Amino acid sequence: MGVGVRVGAAVGLTPSVAHETFGLAALESMCAALPTIGSAVGALPDLLGDGAVVPTGDVGAMSLRINQLAGSDTAGLAAAQRARELAGP
């Protein structure tokens, strides 16, 4: 998915129930400086870091985290920095 798809988005979501081995969709959202939230499954907790994961299948926790982080420039810039540190050249 290109950055254009994310234009105007307030948050990136990766509500996975599978044991992701990496989480490319989450990384792409992070690179676009979007606050990115995902499920606490597979590699997503390592990629997203503390505060950006919720229990798998917990819709209430996901909703709460969306409301906390959506549109946050600070969280978006932190996500982009984390993406560079973990996956940059």
Backbone as JSON, one array per atom type, in Angstrom:
{
  "sequence": "MGVGVRVGAAVGLTPSVAHETFGLAALESMCAALPTIGSAVGALPDLLGDGAVVPTGDVGAMSLRINQLAGSDTAGLAAAQRARELAGP",
  "N": [[0.83, -1.17, 0.0], [0.6, 2.16, -0.84], [1.86, 5.38, 0.27], [-0.01, 7.31, -0.4], [-2.52, 6.19, 0.08], [-2.74, 6.49, 2.74], [-2.99, 9.17, 3.23], [-4.49, 11.67, 5.03], [-5.31, 9.94, 6.96], [-5.79, 9.19, 10.42], [-4.71, 7.37, 12.09], [-2.88, 4.29, 12.04], [-3.84, 0.92, 11.7], [-3.36, -2.41, 12.82], [-4.97, -4.91, 13.34], [-4.41, -7.73, 13.97], [-4.96, -11.28, 14.15], [-3.36, -13.29, 13.68], [-0.16, -14.9, 13.99], [1.95, -12.75, 13.26], [4.91, -12.54, 11.38], [6.45, -10.37, 10.94], [5.13, -7.81, 10.17], [4.57, -5.93, 8.0], [2.6, -4.13, 7.01], [2.08, -2.61, 9.29], [4.6, -1.44, 9.67], [4.74, 0.14, 7.34], [2.73, 2.03, 7.87], [3.85, 3.24, 10.1], [6.13, 4.35, 8.93], [4.93, 6.3, 7.46], [4.51, 8.16, 9.33], [2.32, 7.82, 11.01], [0.45, 7.37, 13.99], [0.55, 4.13, 15.13], [-1.24, 1.23, 15.76], [-1.54, -2.02, 17.05], [-2.33, -5.55, 17.37], [-1.46, -7.59, 20.19], [0.28, -9.82, 19.28], [2.36, -12.29, 17.78], [5.08, -10.83, 16.02], [4.37, -8.2, 16.25], [4.23, -6.74, 18.79], [6.99, -6.34, 19.32], [7.74, -4.82, 17.12], [6.0, -2.56, 17.19], [6.16, -1.59, 19.82], [5.91, -0.62, 23.34], [2.77, 0.52, 24.52], [1.55, 0.72, 22.08], [0.26, -1.55, 21.43], [-2.51, -3.79, 21.8], [-4.53, -6.18, 23.59], [-5.12, -9.13, 21.73], [-8.01, -9.28, 19.79], [-9.49, -7.68, 21.49], [-11.75, -5.46, 21.28], [-12.68, -3.21, 22.66], [-10.36, -2.27, 23.96], [-8.83, -1.65, 21.71], [-10.37, 0.38, 20.58], [-10.23, 2.33, 22.62], [-7.46, 2.88, 22.57], [-7.21, 3.9, 19.98], [-8.7, 6.27, 20.24], [-7.01, 7.58, 22.02], [-4.61, 7.95, 20.6], [-5.07, 8.74, 17.93], [-4.43, 11.0, 15.38], [-2.32, 12.19, 16.71], [0.49, 14.04, 16.48], [2.89, 13.79, 17.85], [2.93, 11.05, 18.6], [2.9, 9.95, 16.05], [5.33, 10.87, 14.92], [7.09, 9.62, 16.67], [6.56, 6.96, 16.02], [7.52, 6.92, 13.38], [10.23, 7.4, 13.83], [10.89, 5.11, 15.32], [10.44, 3.18, 13.35], [12.5, 3.82, 11.55], [14.71, 3.23, 13.15], [14.44, 0.46, 13.57], [14.14, -0.69, 11.03], [15.49, 0.74, 9.12], [17.99, 1.56, 6.62]],
  "CA": [[0.0, 0.0, 0.0], [1.39, 3.37, -0.92], [1.62, 6.45, 1.23], [-1.21, 8.02, -0.8], [-3.68, 5.58, 0.71], [-2.76, 6.92, 4.14], [-3.19, 10.61, 3.31], [-5.68, 12.02, 5.77], [-5.58, 8.98, 8.04], [-5.43, 9.66, 11.76], [-4.05, 6.28, 12.78], [-2.72, 3.04, 11.3], [-4.28, -0.21, 12.52], [-3.0, -3.77, 12.44], [-5.69, -5.73, 14.32], [-4.17, -9.1, 13.54], [-5.18, -12.41, 15.04], [-2.36, -14.26, 13.26], [1.18, -14.67, 14.51], [2.72, -12.03, 12.26], [6.36, -12.74, 11.5], [7.09, -9.06, 10.9], [4.15, -6.73, 10.25], [4.9, -4.93, 6.99], [1.57, -3.08, 6.96], [2.32, -1.73, 10.44], [5.81, -0.66, 9.38], [4.41, 1.16, 6.33], [2.0, 3.1, 8.56], [4.84, 3.93, 10.93], [6.98, 5.15, 8.04], [4.11, 7.44, 7.04], [4.37, 8.99, 10.55], [1.01, 7.65, 11.63], [0.41, 6.56, 15.19], [0.18, 2.81, 14.64], [-1.71, 0.37, 16.84], [-1.73, -3.39, 16.59], [-2.63, -6.59, 18.35], [-0.31, -8.15, 20.91], [0.45, -11.16, 18.75], [3.48, -12.43, 16.88], [6.16, -9.85, 16.1], [3.86, -6.83, 16.34], [4.67, -6.01, 19.99], [8.39, -5.92, 19.17], [7.79, -3.77, 16.11], [5.26, -1.36, 17.59], [6.63, -1.08, 21.11], [4.95, -0.42, 24.43], [1.77, 1.57, 24.35], [0.95, 0.69, 20.75], [-0.39, -2.85, 21.21], [-3.64, -4.12, 22.65], [-4.78, -7.62, 23.57], [-5.73, -9.64, 20.51], [-9.46, -9.45, 19.83], [-10.12, -6.8, 22.47], [-12.25, -4.31, 20.53], [-12.74, -2.06, 23.56], [-9.0, -1.75, 24.16], [-8.43, -1.05, 20.44], [-11.11, 1.64, 20.47], [-9.65, 3.27, 23.58], [-6.13, 3.29, 22.09], [-7.44, 4.76, 18.82], [-9.09, 7.59, 20.76], [-5.86, 8.19, 22.68], [-3.47, 8.24, 19.71], [-5.45, 9.22, 16.61], [-4.09, 12.38, 15.06], [-1.23, 12.7, 17.54], [1.75, 14.25, 15.76], [3.97, 13.26, 18.68], [2.94, 9.6, 18.45], [3.26, 9.65, 14.66], [6.77, 11.08, 14.75], [7.75, 8.56, 17.43], [6.42, 5.75, 15.22], [8.43, 7.03, 12.25], [11.58, 7.23, 14.37], [11.05, 3.69, 15.66], [10.55, 2.46, 12.08], [13.86, 4.05, 11.03], [15.67, 2.52, 14.01], [14.29, -0.98, 13.44], [14.13, -1.22, 9.66], [16.19, 1.62, 8.19], [19.23, 1.01, 6.04]],
  "C": [[0.88, 1.24, 0.0], [1.01, 4.39, 0.13], [0.34, 7.2, 0.9], [-2.47, 7.48, -0.17], [-3.83, 6.09, 2.14], [-2.96, 8.43, 4.31], [-4.52, 10.89, 4.0], [-6.03, 11.05, 6.88], [-5.1, 9.55, 9.37], [-4.63, 8.63, 12.53], [-3.91, 5.1, 11.82], [-3.08, 1.89, 12.21], [-3.81, -1.53, 11.94], [-3.65, -4.7, 13.47], [-5.59, -7.22, 13.99], [-4.56, -10.11, 14.61], [-4.18, -13.53, 14.71], [-1.01, -13.92, 13.88], [2.05, -14.08, 13.41], [4.2, -12.3, 12.46], [7.1, -11.42, 11.43], [6.08, -7.93, 11.05], [4.44, -5.61, 9.27], [3.87, -3.81, 6.92], [1.74, -2.1, 8.12], [3.54, -0.85, 10.18], [5.53, 0.44, 8.36], [3.65, 2.32, 6.96], [2.95, 3.92, 9.42], [5.7, 4.85, 10.08], [6.25, 6.39, 7.52], [3.83, 8.38, 8.21], [2.96, 8.98, 11.1], [1.17, 6.93, 12.96], [-0.13, 5.19, 14.76], [-0.09, 1.88, 15.81], [-1.91, -1.03, 16.28], [-2.04, -4.32, 17.73], [-1.35, -7.13, 18.97], [-0.13, -9.61, 20.51], [1.64, -11.18, 17.8], [4.55, -11.38, 17.11], [5.67, -8.41, 16.29], [4.26, -6.1, 17.62], [6.12, -5.52, 19.9], [8.52, -4.78, 18.18], [7.18, -2.47, 16.63], [5.72, -0.76, 18.9], [5.51, -0.89, 22.11], [3.98, 0.71, 24.12], [1.08, 1.56, 23.0], [0.29, -0.66, 20.45], [-1.52, -3.03, 22.22], [-3.85, -5.62, 22.6], [-5.53, -8.03, 22.3], [-7.23, -9.85, 20.7], [-10.19, -8.54, 20.79], [-10.53, -5.49, 21.79], [-12.31, -3.06, 21.4], [-11.38, -1.43, 23.77], [-8.5, -1.07, 22.89], [-9.1, 0.31, 20.28], [-10.52, 2.71, 21.39], [-8.3, 3.78, 23.07], [-6.26, 4.18, 20.86], [-7.78, 6.17, 19.3], [-7.93, 8.32, 21.42], [-4.81, 8.69, 21.69], [-3.84, 8.86, 18.37], [-5.13, 10.71, 16.44], [-2.95, 12.97, 15.87], [0.05, 12.81, 16.72], [2.92, 13.67, 16.53], [4.08, 11.75, 18.53], [3.33, 9.2, 17.04], [4.75, 9.8, 14.41], [7.57, 10.03, 15.51], [7.68, 7.24, 16.66], [7.39, 5.77, 14.04], [9.88, 6.83, 12.7], [11.86, 5.77, 14.7], [11.22, 2.86, 14.39], [11.96, 2.61, 11.5], [14.89, 3.25, 11.84], [15.62, 1.01, 13.77], [14.48, -1.51, 12.02], [14.85, -0.33, 8.64], [17.46, 0.98, 7.66], [20.4, 1.09, 6.99]]
}
